[in-house]
Amino acid sequence: MKASLEDISQVKKKLSVEVDAKEVNKKLNDAYGKIKKQTKIPGFRPGKVPRKILESYFGKQIEADVASELVNETFPKAVEETDAFPLGQPELEKGHVKLDEAFIYSATMEVRPQFEVKDYLGLEAEKEMVSVTDEEVEKRLEQIREGNGKLESLTEPRPVQEGDFVVINYQGFEDDQPLEEIKDQNFLLNVGKGDFHKKFDEGLVGLNKDDEREIVVDFEEDYFNNNLKGKTVRFEVSIVDIKERNLPELNDEFAQNLGADFKDLEGLREEIKKNVVAQEENRVEQDLKRRLLGKISEGTEFELPQVLVDAEVDFSIKSLRSNFERSGSSFEKAGISPGMLQQQFRPSSESRVRERLILGQIAKQDDITISDDDFTEGLEKLAKGMGQEVETIRKYYEARGEVDILKEQMLEEKTLNYLVEKAKIKEVEAGSLNPEKDENTETEVQ
């Protein structure tokens, strides 16, 4: 076997393989010998069918089978010999399998780019000081209170007002034609939040239970739902029920009812503050790592393997689809096109792939590895965060065949920590680098 590698680009290679005629002859003879014993053809005794007759009946199939067998046997050896390890499924071009002739095939594939990362140690970076105000703690406390509120139907009849939760049936029409995906029964909507559309919410205010109304909404050209984007839709709506959220009083009893051995409201506040501080510390640390990696990435040029970018895009879309399904919705109901998501997710996916390749190269250059102790420590950290036993987490990843993926994630984190240790960090005032904190982060109180 002879193998040679041709560079098409920094990440695209063409591997050419030639299998000598002697090996081809052996495979063909073996294949015909096997089928000769098994085949019954009228006019010939079993095992006595001439080769020419077998070729006329089975030639094309045997040649295809032998070609596949030769590729399967020689491709791994050729890859190892040329150090060209494919990231995805190679694109094969096979030659013809003929007696007394060499078999030639080629495999076009994407590989990891070869590059060097420079000037990544001792970088200057700013890090926000962690600061948590009493207002932030009270805001989180209110979120917990709202989360423990109860939606209850109105005891005294009154019209819908902003802040109410209404249960509605609706059907959308465009030019008097019903829109198949724009309908629902017993749909719960928080009036005034604008989750559907501000004009739709406004049309519900003032209605009573069992009322019916037509609401016309002109949807914007950039509206997120493709089924509604740029359309004028008439909704036929009926009010099934009106509910309001009744919130518990903030007192010691409320804290005790949450469990986790809270003795009073002040103890709950202390736990919330501890959680908020931990979240802020994590946010600040991740922000610092992102800035450091961004600086390194700016000064490192290389081509991205599209197979890795495509895989990252697909992963993001699958994750989003799962989130929709867990909430009882779907891409179809929301009018979200996977093709549109592919375009939206590609820039961020390219950035993540670039950063992972850079971290992998830094780990290689500075001989950073994940030892058995590192892996066990990482499993223990995961288990603690998930409230599970270490062996349970280990068996979970082993059963899914994702141990190597987990180790790669651990290696990335270890490399990031290494970059932080070597960096020149300057602390700055809280909020000066990232004034808009994530308001959607919730404090978990067990």
C-alpha positions in Angstrom: 0.0 0.0 0.0 1.2 3.5 -0.9 -0.4 6.6 0.7 0.2 10.3 0.0 -1.3 13.5 1.4 -2.1 16.6 -0.6 -2.9 20.0 1.0 -6.0 21.6 -0.4 -6.2 24.2 2.4 -5.0 24.6 6.0 -7.8 22.3 7.2 -8.7 20.3 4.0 -6.5 17.4 2.8 -6.8 14.8 0.1 -5.4 11.4 1.0 -4.6 9.2 -2.0 -4.1 5.5 -1.5 -2.9 2.8 -3.9 -3.4 -0.9 -3.1 -1.1 -3.1 -5.2 -2.5 -5.6 -7.7 -1.4 -8.6 -5.7 -3.7 -7.7 -2.8 -6.6 -6.8 -5.2 -6.2 -10.3 -6.9 -6.3 -12.0 -3.6 -9.5 -10.3 -2.5 -11.2 -10.9 -5.9 -10.2 -14.6 -5.9 -11.4 -15.0 -2.3 -14.7 -13.4 -3.1 -15.3 -15.4 -6.3 -14.2 -18.6 -4.5 -16.7 -18.0 -1.8 -19.6 -17.2 -4.0 -18.7 -20.2 -6.3 -19.4 -22.6 -3.4 -22.7 -20.9 -2.5 -24.2 -20.3 -5.9 -26.6 -22.6 -7.8 -27.0 -21.7 -11.5 -29.1 -23.9 -13.9 -26.9 -26.1 -16.2 -24.0 -26.2 -13.8 -23.1 -28.5 -10.9 -22.6 -26.8 -7.5 -19.1 -25.5 -7.2 -18.4 -25.9 -10.9 -19.7 -22.6 -12.3 -17.0 -21.0 -14.5 -15.5 -17.7 -13.4 -16.8 -15.9 -16.5 -20.3 -16.9 -15.7 -20.0 -15.7 -12.1 -18.5 -12.4 -13.3 -21.5 -11.9 -15.6 -24.0 -12.5 -12.7 -22.1 -11.0 -9.8 -19.2 -8.9 -11.1 -20.5 -5.5 -10.2 -21.5 -6.4 -6.7 -18.3 -8.3 -6.0 -16.2 -5.4 -7.3 -18.1 -3.0 -5.0 -17.8 -5.3 -2.0 -14.0 -5.7 -2.6 -13.5 -2.0 -3.0 -15.3 -1.3 0.3 -13.3 -4.1 2.0 -10.0 -2.7 0.7 -10.9 0.8 1.8 -11.9 -0.4 5.3 -8.7 -2.3 5.7 -6.2 0.3 4.3 -7.7 3.6 5.2 -6.9 3.5 9.0 -3.3 2.5 8.1 -3.0 5.3 5.5 -4.3 7.8 8.0 -1.8 6.7 10.6 1.0 6.7 8.1 0.4 10.3 6.9 -0.7 11.7 10.3 -4.0 13.0 8.7 -6.7 12.3 11.2 -10.2 13.2 9.8 -12.6 15.2 11.9 -15.7 14.0 10.1 -16.8 11.5 7.5 -14.3 11.7 4.6 -15.6 12.1 1.0 -14.4 9.1 -0.9 -13.7 8.7 -4.6 -13.0 5.1 -5.5 -11.4 3.7 -8.6 -12.3 0.5 -10.3 -11.4 -2.9 -9.0 -9.9 -5.0 -11.8 -7.8 -8.2 -11.8 -4.1 -7.6 -12.1 -4.5 -3.8 -11.6 -3.8 -1.7 -8.6 -6.8 -0.2 -6.8 -6.7 3.5 -6.3 -9.0 5.7 -4.2 -8.9 9.1 -2.5 -10.4 10.6 0.6 -11.0 14.3 1.0 -11.3 15.3 4.6 -11.1 18.1 7.1 -8.4 17.9 9.8 -7.4 20.1 12.7 -5.5 23.2 11.6 -1.8 23.3 12.4 -0.9 26.6 14.0 1.1 28.0 16.9 -0.3 30.3 19.6 2.1 33.1 20.6 2.2 35.7 23.4 -0.5 34.1 25.6 1.2 34.3 29.0 1.5 37.4 31.2 -1.3 39.2 29.4 -2.9 42.2 31.1 -6.5 41.9 31.9 -9.1 43.7 34.0 -11.3 42.0 36.5 -14.3 43.4 38.3 -14.5 43.4 42.0 -17.4 41.4 43.4 -20.1 43.6 44.9 -23.6 42.6 46.0 -26.1 45.2 47.2 -29.0 44.8 49.6 -31.2 45.7 46.7 -30.0 42.8 44.6 -30.7 40.4 47.6 -34.2 41.8 48.0 -34.8 41.4 44.3 -33.9 37.8 44.4 -36.0 37.3 47.5 -38.9 38.7 45.6 -38.3 36.3 42.7 -38.4 33.4 45.2 -41.6 34.8 46.6 -43.2 35.1 43.2 -42.0 31.6 42.4 -43.9 30.3 45.4 -47.1 32.3 44.6 -50.3 30.6 43.6 -52.3 31.2 40.5 -56.0 31.3 41.6 -59.1 32.1 39.8 -60.8 35.4 40.8 -63.2 35.0 43.7 -65.0 38.3 42.8 -65.7 38.8 39.1 -64.0 41.7 37.4 -62.5 42.6 34.0 -59.0 41.6 33.0 -56.3 44.0 34.1 -52.6 44.2 33.5 -50.7 41.7 35.5 -53.5 39.1 35.4 -53.1 35.6 34.1 -55.8 34.7 31.6 -56.7 31.3 30.2 -57.8 31.9 26.5 -58.8 30.0 23.4 -57.7 31.7 20.2 -57.6 31.3 16.4 -55.6 33.5 14.1 -56.9 34.5 10.6 -55.1 36.2 7.6 -57.5 37.5 4.9 -60.2 35.4 6.6 -58.2 32.2 6.1 -57.5 30.4 9.4 -53.8 30.0 10.2 -53.2 26.4 11.1 -50.3 27.0 13.5 -51.8 30.1 15.1 -54.4 28.6 17.4 -54.6 27.1 20.9 -57.0 26.0 23.6 -56.6 26.9 27.3 -53.5 29.0 26.7 -52.2 30.7 29.8 -51.0 34.3 29.2 -49.6 36.9 31.6 -51.2 40.1 30.5 -48.9 43.0 30.1 -45.7 41.0 29.7 -45.8 41.3 26.0 -44.8 37.6 25.6 -47.1 37.3 22.5 -47.5 40.9 21.4 -48.2 44.2 23.2 -51.3 45.0 21.0 -52.7 41.5 21.8 -52.3 42.1 25.5 -54.0 45.5 25.2 -56.9 43.9 23.5 -57.5 41.6 26.4 -57.6 44.3 29.1 -61.2 45.1 30.1 -62.7 41.7 29.0 -64.6 39.5 31.5 -64.7 35.8 31.8 -66.6 34.1 28.9 -66.3 37.3 26.8 -65.3 37.0 23.1 -63.4 39.6 21.1 -61.6 40.0 17.8 -58.1 41.5 18.1 -56.2 42.7 15.1 -52.4 42.8 15.3 -49.9 44.1 12.7 -46.8 42.1 13.3 -43.4 43.7 12.6 -41.2 42.5 9.8 -38.6 41.4 12.3 -41.0 39.6 14.6 -39.4 36.4 15.9 -42.2 34.0 14.8 -41.9 33.3 11.1 -45.6 32.3 10.9 -46.6 35.9 11.9 -43.7 38.0 10.7 -44.9 41.0 8.7 -48.6 39.8 8.7 -51.8 41.5 9.7 -53.6 38.9 11.8 -57.2 38.9 13.1 -57.6 36.8 16.3 -60.8 35.4 17.5 -60.3 35.2 21.3 -62.5 33.9 24.1 -61.7 34.3 27.8 -61.9 30.9 29.6 -60.7 32.1 33.0 -59.0 35.0 34.8 -56.4 34.3 37.4 -54.3 36.4 39.7 -51.1 35.4 41.5 -51.5 35.5 45.2 -48.1 35.9 46.9 -47.2 34.6 50.4 -46.2 37.1 53.1 -42.5 37.6 53.6 -42.1 36.4 57.2 -40.4 33.6 59.2 -43.1 31.1 58.3 -42.4 31.7 54.6 -38.7 31.0 55.1 -39.4 27.9 57.1 -41.8 26.5 54.5 -39.0 26.6 51.9 -37.1 23.9 53.8 -33.3 23.7 53.9 -33.5 24.3 57.6 -34.2 28.0 57.4 -35.2 29.2 60.9 -36.3 32.6 59.9 -36.5 35.2 57.2 -33.1 36.6 58.1 -31.5 33.2 57.6 -33.1 33.0 54.1 -31.7 36.4 53.3 -28.2 35.3 54.4 -28.4 32.2 52.2 -29.6 34.3 49.2 -26.7 36.7 49.7 -24.3 33.8 49.8 -25.7 32.4 46.5 -25.7 35.8 44.8 -22.1 36.4 45.8 -21.1 33.0 44.5 -22.9 33.7 41.2 -21.2 37.1 40.9 -17.8 35.5 41.6 -18.5 33.0 38.9 -19.7 35.6 36.5 -16.7 37.8 37.1 -14.3 34.8 36.7 -15.9 33.7 33.5 -15.9 37.2 32.2 -12.1 37.5 32.9 -11.4 34.2 31.1 -13.5 35.4 28.1 -11.5 38.6 27.9 -8.2 36.8 28.1 -9.2 34.3 25.5 -10.6 37.1 23.3 -7.2 38.8 23.4 -5.4 35.6 22.4 -7.9 34.8 19.7 -7.4 38.3 18.1 -3.7 37.6 17.6 -4.1 34.0 16.3 -5.0 33.3 12.7 -6.0 30.0 11.3 -8.8 28.4 9.2 -11.7 26.8 10.9 -12.8 23.2 10.0 -16.4 23.6 8.9 -17.3 20.1 10.2 -16.6 21.3 13.7 -18.6 24.5 13.2 -21.5 22.6 11.7 -21.5 20.2 14.7 -21.5 23.2 17.1 -24.4 24.8 15.3 -26.4 21.5 15.3 -25.7 21.1 19.0 -27.1 24.6 19.7 -30.2 23.9 17.7 -30.8 20.6 19.4 -30.4 22.2 22.8 -32.9 24.9 21.9 -35.4 22.4 20.5 -35.2 20.4 23.7 -35.9 23.6 25.7 -39.0 24.2 23.6 -40.2 20.7 24.0 -39.7 20.7 27.8 -41.9 23.8 27.9 -44.6 22.1 25.8 -43.9 24.1 22.7 -42.0 23.4 19.5 -40.2 25.2 16.6 -43.3 24.7 14.5 -45.6 26.4 17.0 -43.2 29.2 17.5 -42.7 29.6 13.8 -38.9 29.1 14.1 -37.0 27.8 11.1 -34.0 25.6 11.7 -32.4 27.2 8.6 -32.8 30.6 10.2 -31.2 29.3 13.4 -28.3 27.9 11.5 -27.5 31.4 10.2 -28.0 33.0 13.6 -25.9 30.5 15.5 -23.0 30.3 13.0 -21.0 33.4 14.2 -21.1 32.3 17.9 -20.4 28.7 16.9 -17.4 29.8 14.9 -16.2 31.7 17.9 -16.5 28.8 20.3 -14.8 26.4 17.9 -11.9 28.9 17.5 -11.5 29.2 21.2 -11.6 25.5 21.8 -8.9 24.9 19.2 -6.7 27.7 20.7 -7.1 26.2 24.2 -6.2 22.7 22.8 -3.1 24.1 21.1 -2.0 25.9 24.3 -2.5 22.8 26.3 -0.3 20.9 23.7 2.4 23.6 23.7 2.6 23.8 27.5 2.1 20.1 28.1 -1.2 20.6 30.1 -3.0 17.3 30.6 -5.8 15.8 32.7 -4.4 13.2 35.1 -6.5 10.5 36.8 -6.6 12.7 39.9 -7.8 15.7 37.9 -10.6 13.6 36.4 -11.7 12.3 39.8 -11.6 15.8 41.2 -13.7 17.0 38.3 -16.2 14.2 38.8 -16.5 15.1 42.5 -17.2 18.7 41.6 -19.8 17.7 39.1 -21.4 15.3 41.6 -21.5 18.0 44.3 -23.2 20.5 42.0 -25.8 17.9 40.9 -26.4 16.4 44.3 -25.3 12.9 43.1 -22.8 10.3 44.0 -19.5 10.4 42.1 -19.9 6.8 40.8 -23.3 7.7 39.5 -21.9 10.6 37.4 -19.0 8.4 36.3 -21.3 5.6 35.1 -23.6 8.1 33.4 -20.7 9.4 31.1 -19.3 5.9 30.6 -22.7 4.6 29.5 -23.1 7.4 27.0 -19.6 7.1 25.7 -18.8 10.7 26.6 -15.9 10.3 29.0 -13.4 11.7 26.4 -15.7 14.7 25.8 -15.9 15.3 29.6 -12.1 15.1 29.8 -11.7 17.6 26.9 -14.0 20.0 28.8 -11.9 19.6 31.9 -8.7 20.2 29.9 -10.2 23.4 28.5 -11.1 24.6 32.0 -7.7 23.7 33.4 -6.0 25.6 30.5 -8.1 28.6 31.2 -7.2 28.6 34.9 -3.5 28.3 33.8 -3.9 31.4 31.6 -5.5 33.3 34.5 -2.7 32.3 36.9 -0.1 33.6 34.5 -2.0 36.8 33.6 -1.4 40.3 35.1 -4.8 41.0 36.6 -6.0 44.5 37.6 -9.1 44.8 39.7 -11.5 47.5 38.7 -14.8 48.8 40.2 -17.8 46.5 40.0 -20.0 47.1 37.0 -17.4 49.1 35.1 -16.7 46.3 32.5 -20.1 44.8 32.3 -22.7 47.3 33.6 -25.7 45.1 32.6 -25.7 42.0 34.8 -27.8 39.1 33.8 -31.2 39.8 35.3 -32.5 36.4 34.4 -30.2 34.5 36.7 -32.2 33.0 39.5 -31.0 32.1 43.0 -31.6 28.5 43.8 -32.6 27.8 47.4 -33.0 24.2 48.3 
